[in-house]
Amino acid sequence: MRLAGGTFLSGPIVLKSHITLDVEKGATLLGSPDHNDYPEMAVFRAKGRQSLISASHAEDLTITGGGTIDGNGASWWVEARKHKHSGVVKDVVFRPRLVVFDHCRHILIDHVTIENSPSWQVVPYYSDYVTIRDGRIYAPAHSPNTDGIDPFSSSHVMIENMVIDDGDDNVAIKSGLPGSANNSPSTGITVRDCTFLHGHGMSIGSEAAGGVQDVHVSNIVFRGTENGVRVKSARDRGADISNLWYSNLTMEGVKTPLLITEYYPHIPDHDTAQPVTRLTPHFYDIHISNLTATGAMQTAIIAGLPESPIRSLFLNNVHLQGEKGMRISNATVTAHGLTVRPAVPPPVILLDGGKLIHN
């Protein structure tokens, strides 16, 4: 399927196996502005709408060509803000995502610009052997829930040479809310050689009921994001989150360069241990090396649960500069070559259960 020379207005497109969608340079596939063109349907086990581009149980799929896929999401964002400000969210049908691969294999997205999704932009869902490279993902900084790439219970995913500038997580690795006892983990995810601009950072979670393991993030430049390294979960949506490797990260004007928390969305001032369940998050074997951050507000927050402290968190050659220092609670951090330079001392605050070991 080839689009060349112009703007092509479209409702939802469904790709089948062995299909290449070639949007050539100078061409734009533009999502219809009519909300009724996106049928209501179950998406990710919840109420949703059909995506502009989707595939289900397919293989050998390519989106390429140098052109643009535009979700035309502005009217959806206005509607989302109305619901949020009204305080009434029950039975609201979630906005369509832009590109969704559901239980697919062998996917390539190469040299395209993907922008202005009504919500999440690119979602490999229970999909394997996915490569997303050499492109751009864009949405305005104020646009709600416009995550760039969200690998969801997927494996063998490569994200490389991407510029992502959006209104929510630049990348968010997920494995589901606890709606089913059969949540599958996300494993074998590599993110490298990317630039993240507006957005909420390189995230894992918060929906991680299936767990996340074997993640490698390297050679990333963050400019002006809300967070840098962000690992987030909570008592109602956690599992095993481990074997995470981050290296060669540069952060400029990032509000919180390190945010690793088993409390989402808010960290309480005081808490007591709760019973451990199948949804208790367990964070361990996290390795962060060669990270430099300047111009931060809160340099780092590391907060485990009292019943499930963060274990085996290693910081090597990490240098943080900003307004406030590092806060550690219910976590053991082992550091080598760590410097924290806050405008307001002290550089490190150890709260309940917080330990910092200098090697």
C-alpha positions, 0 to 999 in steps of 0.5 A: 500500500503506497501513499505519495504526494499529498494528504490522504484523509482516512478512517481506521485502516487494518493491516494484514500479514505481509503488508507494507504501508509506504507513506512516501516523503511529502505524503501525510496519512491524516486521521478523520476528524469525525469521532464516529469514524472510530468505532467503539470496541474492546481495546486492551481489555477495556472500553476503547475505540478502533485505532487509525492503524491496527493489526491483529494476529498478523506477521511481517508488517512494515510501515515506512517511506519517510512521510507522516502519519497524523492522528489529528488528535486536537479535538480528542484532547479537548474532550479529554480535558472536559471529562477530567475537569468534570470529575466524572470518568465512569464509563468514559470510552477511552480515546483511540490510539494511533498505531496498535499491533495486537498479538503480532510478530516481526514488525518494522516501523522505519523512517516515518513521522508519527504525530498528534495521536488522540492518546498513546501513539505506537503500541505493540501489545502482546507482540514480539520482534518489533523494531521502531527506528530512524523516525520522529514521534510528536505531540504538543507538550500539553496533549493528554496521554500522548505517550510516544511508544508503549511496549505492552506485554511484548518482547524483543523490542528495539527502539533506536534513533528516534526523536520523541517529543510529546505530552506524556511518557516518551517511552513507557514499558507496560504489562497491564493492570490486574484485570487478569491473572494471566498478565504476561511480562515485557522482556528483552526491550532495548532503547538506544541512541534517542533524543527525548524532548517534552514528555515524562521520560523513559518509563517503566509502568505504572501498569506492570502487573505482569512484570518487566525484565531485561531492559537496556537503555543507552545513549539517550539525550533528555532535554526538558523532560519531566523525568529521566529514568522513571520506574513506577508502580504501586501495590495494586499493579506491580510484579517483578521489575528487574534486570534493568540497565541504563548507561550513557544518559545526558539530561538537561533541564529535566525536573527529576532525573531519577524517579524510581518509586513503588508508589504511584501516583503519589508518595505518602509522607508516612506509611506502614507495611501492608501484606504482600500480594501477587500485585506487590511490586518488587524492584531489584537489579537496577544498574545506572551508569554514566549519567549526567544531569544538570538543571534539575529541580529534584535530583532523585527520588527513590522510594520503595514500599516498607513491605517490599524495599528496592534492592540491588540498585547500583549507581556508577559514575552518576552526577546530579545537579539541581535545586534539591538533593536525592531522597531515599526511602525503603531502598538500598542504593550502592554507589561508586563515583556518585556526586549530588550537588543541590542548591539547597543542602543536604545532597542526600536525605535518608528517610525510613528504610533508606540506605546509601552504600559508597563503594 
